[in-house]
């Protein structure tokens, strides 16, 4: 290491002498300086005297708990990543430490390879002589809800905790997940998005965990799964509420053990991924209805993020319009985006946007195509629905059920009938072009194709 760049300093907090020595030797081999504190009060004193780049603490201390130290660091030294050492299998304490602000946790007996990866990831959050990364730059808007969301994204980038993103369809949940990833120490590793509702149930285990050649009919070669593809990075599980219960059990084990077993393999493989999940459904209601496992819910929902609906911050629409039109113009080979008349902006501000930002993008792309090359005016927007009353529920919430079949039909049958009508309407509007229909519905082509097959729609 060059003389001009001092060694990074690590504070080890543990009252077990043997464990402290093991940590000191391991970290010294990584070129790190270490100091040991054998109590909570000793750790606080050392933190007051000098600065550290990383802290690792046992959960049990003579005069307190590792959680007490995590709370202290979160309040007094928010930029210092801290990891906790927990007893094997103590998932509750591990999750509690992540919620309190810990970067990550490691279980006894210590796996030194896992520990080294953890330390490297934590130190990557604060690279020497590096400027801070404006991770939330693409989350546009000056409304307080968007300002708070950008600040939360930055804080979550300093953690390894699982994050669940809730919000209506089209509000940018995947964009938020990507920004968390880019703000984290995993930014240089893969970000792997997965639409859980677009995968046929019989292929889920193979898609998530991989398979070996010959594991089943059609397995002509070894195949890595989503977990292996996201190694060292972030696995984004979009529409996680659509996972069948059988797959939820397997996913829970993978998250708890941090290992996966490819289909046809005898041994499990260690994986190092951060999980971010999202759904437009209310996951707590899915738990209450028995459609989602409670233990998996608590495992995924360690930290919850909400993406605001566009109608909640209409003052941000002009900035979003400018950004979207700039991107669309470049995509269409135009040098400059067309201007938008004040009347068109007023119409957009008064529109409810049931499809949120995704619908805004579709409206602007249509307007750009239909405009005569001049300014985009109100008639170019072709807004289909008047703004609903302020107290009306969002379009994807229960108000839509009023048109569902009445009588003794089950809730699932009513939901399927609504979904079928929406898909058929989109297909007719798109003249049965499935790619265009998927865009109108705000879903991927694969997700639409899966739903068409599931609902037995003759398209």
N, C-alpha and C positions, 0 to 999 in steps of 0.2 A: 504494500500500500504506500502511495507517495507520501513524503513527509508533510506536504501541505494539507493532506486530508487526514485528520485524526480519526482514530478508531471509534466506531459507534459504541455507545454505553448502554448496558442493560442492567436493570435492577431486578435481582432475584429475591423474592420474599417467601421464606419457608423456614420453619424451625427444625426441620430434619437435616442434620449435618450431611448425611450420606447423599441425600437428594440434591442439596446445594452444590456439593462437590461434583456430582455427575453433570449438573447443568453448567457449572463453571468450566469444566473440561470441554464439554460439547461446544459451548459458545466460543471459548477461546480458540478452538480449532477453526472456527468460522471467521477469525480475525476480529472478534468483539471483545471489548473490555467489560468486565462484570463487577458488580458490587452486591454483596449479600446482606439482607436484613432478616433478623429472626423473629420479628414481631411487627404488628401493625404500627405501633408508635415509633419504632425504629425506622420503618419504611417512610413514614410521614416526615421524620426528621431529615432523612437523606434527600427526600424530594424537595424539601425547603432549602437545602444547602446547595444543590447542584441540579443540572438538567440531565435527563436521560432520553434515549431514543426509543426504548421499549421496556416494558415491565412484565414480569411473569410472577404470579403469586399462587400459593396453595390456597385452597378454600378454607382450611382449618388453620387458624393462628392462635397463639396463646392468649392474646388479649382482644380477639375479635374474629372477624370473618373476612375472607377474600372479597366478599361482596361489599363489605364496608370500604375496602380500599378502592374497589371499582367505582363506587359512588363518590369517594373523595377525589379520585382522578378525573372523573367526568365533570365535577364541579370546579376543581382547581387547576387541572392540567388537561383540558379537553383534547389537545393535539397529541397526547401521549397514548399510543395504543397499548392495551393491557390484555394479557391472556391469563386464564385461570386454570389451575390443575384440579380436576375433580376425581372422585372415586369412580372406579369402573361401573358403568351402568346407571350412574346417578344423573339421569336425563333431566330431571326437574331442576336441579341446581344449575346444570349447564345452561338450560334455556333461560333461567332467571338471571344468570350472569350476562347473557347476551342482551336481554331486555334492559339490563342496568347500564349497558354501554360497553361491555367487554368486546374486544376485537374478535376473539375466538376462545376455544377451550381445548384442552388436551386431557385425556384420561390416564389414570394409573392402571397398570405399570406403563411408564413412558415408552413410546415408540420413538426412538431418536430420529429416524428418517422423517416421521410426521412432524416432530418438533422442529427440525431444521427448516422444513418447508414453511411452517407457520411463522417462524422468526423472519425468514426471508420475505414473506408476504407482508408482514407487519412493517419491516424496515423500508420496504418499497413505497409505503405510504408517505414517508418523509425523506425522499432522496436528498442527499447533501447538495447544496448549491443549486437547487432547482426551484423554479418559480411555481407557485400554486396553480393547479389546473382548474380552469373555470368549467367544471363538469356539467353545470346546468344550463349552458349557454343556449341550447336549442329549445328549452322550455320557455317559449315566448309569453310575455304578458306582464303587466304592471299591477294587476289586481292583487290585493293582499293574499288571496288563496294561492296564486301562482308564485308570489314571492316566497311564501312559506314552503311551498312544494320544492322550489329550488334549494332552499336552505336545508330542508330535510334530506334531499338527495345527496347533498354534500356530506352531511353527517353520516348517512348510511354507507357512503363510500369508505368510511373509516372503520367499518365493521365487517365481519363475516356472517352476521346473523341472517337467517332466512327472512325474506320480506314477502308479504302478500299485498298485492296492489288491487284495490277494489275501485269500481267506477263503471259508469255506463259504457256501452259500446261506442267506440270512436273517440274516446277522450284522451287517447295517447298512452295507454298503459304500457305498451311495448317500448315506446320512446322513453318513458320514465325508467323502465328496467335497463335499457341500454345506457342511460345517463348514470345510473347507479354503478353499472359495470365500468364505465369509462372513468368514473371518479374514484375507483377502487384500485387496490394493488394488483388486481387481476386484469387491468386494462389491456395489457399486451397479450393476454391469452384469449381463447375463443369465447364468443358469446353465441350460444346455440339456442335459438327460439324454437319451441315445439308447440303446435296447436293440438292439444289433447283431444279435441272433438273431431279431428280429421283422420284419426288413426283407427283402422278396423280393430275391434277387440281382440281377434285371434292373432294379430300381429304385434300387439302392444309390448309384450315381454321382449320379443326379439328387437323391436325398434328402440326400446329404452336401454336394454342391457347387452344387446348384441347376441350373436350365435356362432357356433362352430360349424364348420363344413360337415354336412351329413346329419346335423341335429334333427332335421325334419325334411319331408319331401320338398324339394326346391332349394334347399340350402346347399348350393354348389360351391360355396367358398365361405371362409370366415368373414364375419361382418361385425364391425364395431357399432355399439349402440350410442344413444345420445349422451350417456354419462361419459363414455370414453372419448367421444368427440369434444366434450366440454372440459376435458381434463385441465386443471389449473385455472379454469375460467368460470363462467357463469352459465347455468342451465335455466332457461326461462320457460316455465310451464304455463302457457296461455290457455285459458278456459279449463283450468284444472278441475273445476266442478263436474266436467263431463267424463272424468275417469270412472270406469266401472269399479265396483267395490273390490273385485278380485285383484285388480291392478293396484288399488289403493293400499292393500296389505303389503304387496311386494315393494312398492315405493317407500312405504314407511320403514321397512327393514333396511332398505338401501340407505336411507337417510340416517337411521340410528347407528348402523354398523359402519357407515362410510365405505361399504364394499358392495359389489354387484357380482352376480354369477351369470355369465352368458348362457344362453340356452344350449344344452348339450355339454357344458363344462362341469368338471367335478369340483374345482376349487373356485373360491371367490377372489375377485381382483379388487385391490384398494383403489378408491377414487377420491380425487380432491376437487370438488366442485362446490360452488355456492348456488343455492337454490333461490330463485325469485319466481313466485307464482302470481297468477292474475285470473280474474273472472269478472264478468259483468253481473253474475248472479250473486245473491247474498249467501255467502258461504256458511254463516252461522245458522241460517234457516235450513240449508241443505243438511246440516248436522242434525238439527231438531227433527227433520223429516226422515232421517235415516238414510239419506242418499249419499252422505259423506261421513267418513269415520272421524269420530271426535279426536282420537289420538293423533291422526294425521293432520287434522285442522290445527291443533295446538303446536304441532311440529313446524308447519308451514307459516303459521300466523304469529311468529315471534314478534315481528314489527309490522304494523299495518299502515299502508299508505292509501290515501284516497285521491283519485284524480277528479277534479271538479268538472261538472258539465259545462258546456260552452255558454248555455243560457244563464249560468251563475256569474259569468264575467264578460258580458257583452261589450264592455269598453275595450277589450283586447282584440275585438274583431278587426279593426283597421290594420293593426300590426300583422295579424295572421293573414289577412287578405294580401297585403304587400309581399309577405314571405312566400305564400303559396303561388301567387302569380309570377314572382321572380323565378321560382323553380319550374313552373309549368312553361313559361316562355322559353327558358333554356332548353327544356325537353323538346319543345316544338321548333327549335331552331330560330327563335326570334331574339333579336339583340336586346330589346328593352320590353319589359312587361307593359301592357296597355294600362292607361289610367282608368279609374273607377269614378263614376259620377257621384256627387253627394247624395242624389236620390237613391242610387243603388246601395250605397253604404247604409243609408237610413233603412232601406228595406231589409238588408241583412241584419242590422241591429234589432229590428222588430221581429225577426223570424225566430221560432222556438228551437230549431236545430235538434230534432229528435235523434239524428245520427251524429251530432256533435262535430268535432273538427274534421272527421273523415267525410261527413256529408258536405261540409264547407268546401273541402278540396274537390269533391265531385261536382258541386254547383259551379265552382270557378273554372274547372276544366271544360264543362259544357258551355259556359258563357264565353270562354276564350275561343272555342271552336265555332260558336254561332255568331260571334260579333263580326262586324264588317271591317275590322282592322282599326277602328277608332276606339273611343272610350267604351267601356262596358257600362251599359245602362240597365235599368230595372227589368226591361223586357228580355234582356239577354240571360238573366238569372233563372227565369222560369221556375220561380218558387211555387211549390205545389200546395203547401198548406199554410193557412193563416196561423198567426201566433196563438197558442192556446192560452187560456186564463192562467194567471200567475200561480193559482193554487192547484192547477191540474197536475197529476202525476206524470213522470216521464213516460215516453211512448212504450218502453220495454218493461213497464211496471203494470200492476193489476188492472188499470183502467181498460187496457186492451181486451181483458177477459170478458168484458161485457158482451162481446160479439161471439163468444164461444158457445158451442152447443149446450143447450140447457138440458134439464131432466136428470137422469141418473148417470150420465157419463162421468168417468173418473177424471181427476185432475190431469193425469197424464194424457188421456184421450183428448181433453179440451186443449191442452198445450200443443199436442201434435196437430190438431185441426187448425189452430192459429198459425203454426209454423208452416203447415202445408199450403195454406192460403197465401201467406207472405211469399213463399218460394214461387208458387204458380204465378202470382201477380208480377214478381220481378222477372220471371222467364218470359211472360207475355210482353212486358214493357221492353225487354231486351231482344224481342223477336227470337227467343229461344237460343240466344247466344249465352252459353253458360258462364263464360269469362266475364261478360258485361253484367250478367245477372248477379254474379258473385260480388262485383264491385258495387252494384246498387244496394245489395244487402249488407255490405260492409264486412264481408268474410272472404277467406281465401277460396280459390277454385277447388282445392282438395276438400275443404270443409263442406262446400256446397255439394260436390259430387257424393260425398259420404252421406249427407242428409237426404239427398234425392234417393239414394239406394235404400237408406233406412226407412224412409216414409213410402217407399214403393211408388214414386211418382214417375209416370210415363212421360219423359221429357224428350 
